[in-house]
Amino acid sequence: MENKNVTKYDLNKYCAVLAAEFPFADELNSMARQSAAERAWSAISRFYDNCKKKVKGKKGFPKFKKHCRSVEYKTSGYKLSVNRKAITFSDKKGIGTLKLKGTYDLNYYDIKQIKRVRLVRRADGYYAQFAINVHALVETQPTLQVIGIDLGLKYFIADSKGNVETAPKFYRKSEKALNRANRKKSKKFSAARKKAKLRQSNNYHKARNRYARKHLRVSRQRKEYCKRLAYSVIQSNDLVAYEDLNVKGLVRNRHLAKSISDAGWYTFRLWLEYFGYKYGKVTVAVPPHNTSQSCSNCGEKVKKSLSTRTHLCPHCGYVADRDLNASVNILKLGLSTVGIRSFTLQEICPLGRLAQACCLTASL
C-alpha cells in the first residue's frame, strides 16, 4: 500500500530485514520465511490481476492474515529419518522430531523429488504435506464416449445420458449436531474475560475444538464425494462438458446460499479438471446462459421459473426433465467449442447412448 512498485523478489529480500528486527522471525528457517513471502505475493499479484482484468466488485488491498495455521519449508529446515517414518525440524522453534503416521510410503520417491514440506494444523491434529515432483500423466484407452453435465441442487449432477446423482447434502444432515455443538461452545464463552483481554477457559477451547472437528468432518465428506464422482466421470468419458458457473455470485442469493455452499460445485469442478489433465481427457466449461431455457430438440427458447422442474416445449412437444434437457444443451455447446460436428437428439438422447462413436483423439 505504501510501495506501489514492490516485486516478488523485493519481498524475499525484506524477509532478512524482518528477521533482524523481530526475534520470532529470526528463529524460523530462512526458506520458511521466503515461503511466507511467496504466499503474501500470491495475494498481491491476484489483486493486481483483478485490477487489470477489471473484475466486477470491490477490489480492496489484500487483508492481513490474523491466524497462520501452517508453515512451509523448501529444501532446508527439515530432515527425514532413514526409514522415512519420522521428520526432524532444525529451526529454533523447538518442534524437534515428529513421528509420521499414514499409509503413504515416502521410500517410493527419491529425496530429490521432495520439493517442499508443509506443516498444517487442523482441528484434529497436525499434518505434514509433501510436495513431490512426479510425472502425473497417465495413459488410458479412449472410451469413445462424450457427456454433458448439469449441476443442480435437487440432483448434484444430471448427465446427457439420463443418469442423475442425488445431492448428498452433508451439511444439512449434520446441521442439527453442528448447532448443538455451537450452543455448547457459546455457553462456555466469557464476555468478561474477553473485555479484560484474558484467555478463555480450557472448557471453552475444548468445546470450540469439538465444534471445529464436526465442521472438518463435513468438509472432508464433501471433498471425498466430489473426488470420487469426478474420477468416475473422467474414467467413463473422453470429453466432459460442464457449466462455467459463477459460484461466488450465486451464493449472494440469501435463499439458496446455504444449499449452494453445501453442494460443493466448485470443488467438483476442480477435481474434474485435475483428473481430466491427469488422464488426458477433454474437459470443456461452457457458458450456462439459457441452457435450462432452450429446448434441446428444436432449439427454441422456453422460459420457465426455477420451480418448474419439467421442460415442456410448446413448439415441438418435447417433454423432459429440466436438468436432463440442460445437460444435452451443455453437451452440444461443449462439442461445438472443441470443433466436433453437432450431434442430433437421437444420438445424444438422455435415455440412450451415442449412436455413432467418434474418435475424440483424432478429432481434437
C-alpha positions in Angstrom: 0.0 0.0 0.0 3.0 2.3 0.6 5.3 1.0 -2.1 3.5 0.5 -5.3 6.3 -1.0 -7.3 7.4 -3.7 -4.9 8.0 -7.0 -6.7 8.2 -10.7 -5.5 12.0 -10.5 -5.2 11.8 -7.4 -3.0 9.5 -9.3 -0.6 12.0 -12.1 -0.4 14.9 -9.7 0.4 12.7 -8.0 3.0 12.5 -11.2 4.9 16.1 -10.8 6.1 15.3 -7.3 7.3 12.3 -8.6 9.3 14.5 -11.4 10.8 16.9 -8.8 12.1 14.1 -6.8 13.6 11.9 -9.5 15.1 13.3 -12.4 17.2 10.4 -14.8 16.4 11.1 -14.4 12.6 14.8 -14.9 13.2 14.1 -18.3 14.9 12.4 -19.5 11.8 14.3 -21.1 8.9 15.2 -18.7 6.1 13.4 -20.7 3.4 10.3 -20.8 5.6 10.3 -17.0 5.7 10.6 -16.9 1.9 7.6 -19.3 1.6 5.5 -16.9 3.7 6.6 -14.0 1.4 5.6 -16.0 -1.6 2.2 -16.6 -0.1 1.8 -12.9 0.5 2.9 -12.2 -3.0 0.2 -14.5 -4.4 -2.4 -12.4 -2.8 -0.8 -9.2 -4.0 -0.5 -10.5 -7.6 -4.1 -11.6 -7.6 -5.1 -8.1 -6.6 -3.1 -6.7 -9.5 -4.6 -9.1 -11.9 -8.1 -8.3 -10.8 -7.5 -4.6 -11.3 -6.0 -5.2 -14.8 -8.9 -7.5 -15.8 -11.4 -5.1 -14.4 -13.2 -7.8 -12.4 -16.5 -6.7 -11.1 -16.9 -5.9 -7.4 -14.7 -4.4 -4.7 -11.0 -4.9 -5.2 -9.5 -3.7 -1.9 -6.0 -4.3 -0.8 -5.2 -7.9 0.4 -6.2 -8.4 4.0 -3.5 -9.1 6.7 -3.6 -12.6 8.0 -4.6 -12.8 11.6 -4.0 -16.5 12.3 -1.5 -18.6 10.4 -2.1 -22.4 10.7 0.8 -23.6 8.5 4.5 -23.2 7.9 6.3 -24.3 4.7 9.9 -25.5 4.2 11.6 -25.8 0.9 14.9 -27.8 0.7 16.3 -27.0 4.2 15.0 -26.7 7.7 13.9 -30.4 8.0 15.4 -33.9 7.7 13.7 -37.2 7.1 14.8 -40.3 9.1 16.5 -43.3 7.5 13.3 -45.3 7.2 11.3 -42.0 6.4 8.8 -42.7 9.2 9.9 -39.5 11.2 10.8 -36.0 10.3 13.1 -33.6 12.3 12.8 -29.8 12.0 16.1 -28.0 12.7 15.0 -24.4 13.1 14.9 -22.7 16.6 11.1 -23.1 17.1 11.6 -26.3 19.2 9.4 -28.5 17.0 12.0 -31.4 17.1 11.3 -34.9 15.8 7.8 -35.8 14.8 6.5 -39.3 14.0 4.8 -39.6 10.6 1.6 -41.6 10.6 -0.3 -42.7 7.5 -0.3 -45.2 4.6 1.9 -43.2 2.1 5.3 -44.8 1.7 7.9 -42.0 1.2 10.6 -44.6 0.3 8.9 -44.9 -3.1 10.3 -41.4 -4.0 13.8 -40.1 -4.3 14.7 -37.5 -1.7 15.4 -35.0 -4.5 11.8 -35.3 -5.7 10.6 -33.8 -2.4 10.4 -30.1 -3.2 8.5 -28.7 -0.2 7.2 -29.8 3.2 4.3 -28.0 4.8 3.2 -28.4 8.4 -0.6 -27.7 8.7 -2.7 -27.5 11.8 -6.2 -28.9 11.6 -8.9 -29.2 14.2 -8.0 -32.9 14.8 -4.2 -32.5 14.8 -1.1 -31.6 12.8 -0.4 -32.8 9.3 2.8 -32.9 7.2 2.2 -32.3 3.5 4.9 -33.3 1.0 5.0 -31.5 -2.4 6.7 -34.1 -4.7 7.8 -33.6 -8.3 6.4 -36.6 -10.2 5.1 -37.3 -13.7 1.3 -37.3 -13.0 0.1 -38.0 -16.6 -1.4 -41.5 -17.1 -2.2 -43.0 -20.5 -5.6 -44.5 -20.8 -7.6 -46.2 -23.6 -10.2 -44.0 -25.3 -13.8 -44.8 -24.3 -15.4 -43.1 -27.3 -18.0 -41.5 -25.0 -18.9 -37.9 -24.5 -21.1 -36.4 -21.8 -22.7 -33.2 -20.7 -23.2 -32.4 -17.0 -25.7 -30.1 -15.5 -25.1 -29.1 -11.8 -28.0 -28.6 -9.6 -29.5 -28.7 -6.0 -32.1 -31.4 -6.4 -29.6 -33.6 -8.4 -26.0 -32.9 -7.8 -25.3 -33.8 -11.4 -27.6 -34.8 -14.3 -25.9 -36.0 -17.4 -26.9 -36.2 -21.1 -27.2 -40.0 -20.9 -30.1 -39.8 -18.4 -28.2 -40.6 -15.3 -28.7 -38.5 -12.2 -26.8 -38.3 -8.9 -28.8 -37.1 -5.9 -27.2 -34.3 -3.9 -25.8 -35.8 -0.7 -26.4 -32.6 1.5 -23.7 -33.4 4.1 -24.1 -30.1 5.9 -27.9 -30.3 6.0 -27.7 -33.8 7.6 -25.2 -32.6 10.2 -26.7 -29.2 10.8 -28.6 -30.3 14.0 -25.4 -31.7 15.6 -23.4 -28.6 14.5 -25.9 -26.2 16.1 -25.9 -28.2 19.3 -22.1 -28.1 19.5 -22.1 -24.4 18.7 -24.6 -23.7 21.5 -22.4 -25.7 24.0 -19.4 -23.6 22.9 -21.3 -20.3 23.3 -22.3 -21.2 26.9 -18.7 -21.6 27.9 -17.7 -18.2 26.4 -17.0 -15.4 28.9 -17.6 -11.9 27.8 -15.8 -10.6 31.0 -12.6 -12.5 30.1 -12.7 -11.0 26.6 -13.2 -7.5 27.9 -10.3 -7.9 30.3 -8.3 -9.4 27.4 -7.8 -12.7 29.2 -7.6 -16.2 27.7 -10.9 -18.1 27.6 -11.2 -21.2 29.8 -10.0 -24.6 28.9 -13.5 -25.9 28.7 -14.3 -23.2 26.1 -11.4 -24.2 23.9 -12.3 -27.9 24.2 -15.9 -27.1 23.1 -14.5 -24.9 20.3 -12.3 -27.8 19.1 -15.2 -30.3 19.2 -17.3 -27.9 17.1 -14.4 -27.4 14.6 -13.9 -31.2 14.2 -17.6 -31.6 13.3 -17.2 -28.9 10.6 -14.0 -30.6 9.4 -15.8 -33.9 9.0 -18.5 -32.3 6.8 -15.8 -30.7 4.7 -14.0 -33.9 4.2 -17.2 -35.8 3.3 -18.0 -33.2 0.6 -14.4 -33.3 -0.8 -14.3 -37.1 -0.9 -17.7 -37.3 -2.6 -16.7 -34.8 -5.3 -13.4 -36.5 -5.8 -14.9 -40.0 -6.3 -17.7 -38.7 -8.6 -15.2 -36.6 -10.7 -12.9 -39.7 -11.1 -15.8 -41.8 -12.2 -17.0 -39.3 -14.8 -13.5 -38.9 -16.2 -12.8 -42.6 -16.4 -16.0 -43.2 -18.3 -15.8 -40.5 -20.9 -13.3 -38.9 -23.3 -15.0 -35.4 -23.3 -16.9 -33.8 -20.4 -18.8 -30.6 -20.9 -20.0 -28.7 -17.8 -21.3 -25.3 -16.8 -18.9 -22.4 -16.1 -20.8 -21.3 -13.0 -20.1 -18.2 -11.1 -20.4 -19.8 -7.6 -19.2 -16.7 -5.9 -22.0 -14.7 -7.4 -24.7 -17.4 -6.9 -24.1 -17.6 -3.1 -25.2 -14.0 -2.8 -28.8 -15.3 -3.1 -29.8 -15.4 0.6 -32.5 -18.0 -0.1 -30.1 -20.6 -1.8 -26.7 -19.6 -0.3 -26.6 -22.5 2.2 -27.7 -25.1 -0.3 -25.2 -23.9 -2.9 -22.4 -23.9 -0.5 -23.4 -27.4 0.7 -23.4 -28.7 -2.8 -19.7 -28.1 -3.5 -19.9 -27.3 -7.2 -16.5 -25.6 -7.4 -14.8 -28.5 -5.6 -16.3 -30.9 -8.1 -15.1 -28.7 -11.0 -11.5 -28.6 -9.6 -11.2 -32.3 -9.3 -12.9 -32.8 -12.7 -10.3 -30.6 -14.4 -7.4 -32.2 -12.4 -8.4 -35.8 -13.4 -9.1 -34.6 -16.9 -5.5 -33.3 -17.2 -4.0 -36.4 -15.4 -5.7 -39.0 -17.6 -5.6 -37.0 -20.9 -9.4 -36.3 -21.2 -11.0 -33.2 -22.6 -12.9 -31.0 -20.1 -14.9 -28.1 -21.5 -16.5 -25.3 -19.5 -19.4 -23.7 -21.4 -21.4 -20.6 -20.6 -24.5 -21.5 -18.5 -26.8 -18.9 -20.1 -30.1 -20.3 -21.3 -29.0 -23.9 -21.1 -32.2 -24.6 -19.0 -34.4 -22.4 -21.0 -33.6 -23.6 -24.6 -35.2 -26.7 -26.0 -32.6 -29.4 -26.7 -34.8 -30.8 -29.5 -35.7 -27.8 -31.6 -33.5 -25.1 -30.1 -36.4 -22.7 -29.3 -36.3 -20.7 -26.0 -38.9 -21.8 -23.5 -39.0 -19.6 -20.4 -39.6 -21.3 -17.1 -39.1 -20.3 -13.5 -36.7 -22.1 -11.1 -39.6 -24.0 -9.5 -40.6 -25.6 -12.8 -38.8 -28.9 -13.0 -40.2 -30.2 -16.2 -39.3 -28.9 -19.7 -42.3 -28.9 -22.0 -41.7 -27.3 -25.4 -44.8 -25.8 -27.0 -43.1 -25.6 -30.4 -42.2 -29.3 -30.9 -43.9 -31.0 -27.9 -40.6 -32.4 -26.4 -41.0 -33.3 -22.7 -38.1 -34.0 -20.5 -36.7 -33.2 -17.0 -35.4 -29.7 -16.7 -31.9 -30.8 -15.7 -31.6 -33.5 -18.4 -32.7 -31.1 -21.0 -30.0 -28.6 -19.8 -27.3 -31.4 -19.8 -28.0 -32.1 -23.5 -27.7 -28.4 -24.3 -24.4 -28.3 -22.4 -23.0 -31.2 -24.4 -23.9 -29.5 -27.7 -22.2 -26.4 -26.6 -19.1 -28.4 -25.5 -18.9 -30.2 -28.8 -19.2 -27.0 -30.8 -16.5 -25.4 -28.7 -13.9 -28.1 -29.4 -14.8 -28.3 -33.1 -16.6 -31.6 -33.3 -19.7 -31.9 -35.5 -23.1 -31.3 -34.0 -25.0 -34.4 -32.9 -28.7 -35.0 -33.4 -31.0 -35.5 -30.5 -31.4 -39.2 -31.4 -27.6 -39.6 -30.9 -27.4 -37.8 -27.5 -30.8 -38.7 -26.3 -31.0 -38.6 -22.4 -32.4 -42.1 -22.5 -29.9 -43.6 -24.9 -26.3 -43.6 -25.9 -24.3 -42.3 -28.8 -25.5 -43.9 -31.9 -22.3 -43.2 -33.8 -18.9 -43.4 -31.9 -16.3 -40.9 -32.9 -12.6 -41.0 -32.0 -12.0 -37.9 -30.0 -8.3 -38.2 -30.0 -8.2 -37.9 -33.8 -10.9 -35.2 -33.9 -9.1 -33.0 -31.4 
